Amino acid sequence: MLLIDTDSQGHASLVTTGKKDYGTDDSLYTVLMADRANAPQTLMNCIVPSTWDENLHVLPASPMLEGAERELMGVAGAPYRLADPLGKIANQYAAIVIDTRPSFSLMTEMGLLAGTDAIVPVEPRYLETVGLTSVIQKINDIREGWRHPNLRVSGLIVTKMDNRIRGHNHLLAELKSHPVLGKLLLGVIPANEAVSYAHRSHQSLFAYDPRSSASKAYVQVVASLVRYLSKGVE
């Protein structure tokens, strides 16, 4: 499995590799700025092992990604700078996960155009849930505008859910009853300190505390996602 971190903050890179000081010659930035003919090999050269599992590889982010966005803005074919080289090596992995920043940008577009199934995490807070419909519409706009018919919103995951908070329960109930969003709900992840401790230890949650409530919830989410994607393949 390959994880690609497109967020310049590099949080996904840090928790999965124990390092976040990737630079201009060993990160996603290197791939995006490479000559397009050499980009697939550059991508392979920048992939690093994960501290989580020997079968998880990581293409790390770099703080330089913000600069890359400015440099590539307006450049012909820029949104495909990730999709094109990734398409050349994708068959080497059973699955590829692309982590994007919460806001839309050129880097977000690159991630969406390189993928097929968008999974949207959301916390049970009013402003986040209100913006869900516009997020889904934006993803659909990218699919139509860039003629990428394989892109679809495949699910929503509610995270940091605290059943003790009345507002959380109210917003979750509204989400479940929504005629469109309710059908996309893959699962609910409870607020759990084991997640933070696992991140700090650079371990997967399943390895750090497989009995935690968050671990059990993620198992159910993954099972739901696999079933959903299997139907799509059929």
C-alpha positions, 0 to 999 in steps of 0.5 A: 500500500502507498500513502501520498501526503500532499499537505505541506504540514506533513502530518501524515508523513510524520506519524507514518515515518517519524520524520517531517523534514523532507525537502526538495530532493526526497519528497512529493515536491521533487516529483512535481518539479521533475521533468515529466518524462522522468517523473515516474522514476523520480516518484519511485526514488522518493518513496520511503518505508513506514514505521507502521508496517513493512507493506506500507510505503510513503511518498512524503510531503515537504514544506516546499509544496506551498512554493510548488503550488505558486510555481505551477499555477497557470502551467499547462497540465499542472493539475496532472503532475501527480496523476501522470507519474502515479498512473505509471507505477500504480499497478505495483500497489494493492491500494493507494491513499492520497491525503489532502489538506482540508481546503481546496487548492491546486494540490487538492486538485492534483490529489483528486485527479490522481484518485478515483474515490474521495473519502471525506472526514468530518468532525461533528461540528456545525460549520463543518457539517454545513459545508459538506454539501459544498465540498461534495459539489466541488469534488463533482465540479472537478470531476466534470470540469477536468473530465475525470469520470472515475472520480466519485465521492465514496463516503463520509467518516465522522471523527472525534465523536463524543456521545456525551456532547448533545450537539454531536448527537444532534448533528450526527442524527441530522447527517444520518437523516439527510437524503444524500449525505446519510447514504454516504456515511461509512462510520463514526469514529469516537474521540479517543486519546489512543489516536493521539498516543499512537501518532506520537509513537509513530505507530498505527492505531491497530498496533498501539491499542487494537482494543481501543474504541477508535480501533474497533470503529476503524475496523468497521469503517474499513470493512464498509469501505471495502464492501462499497468499493467492491460493488463499484468494481463489479 
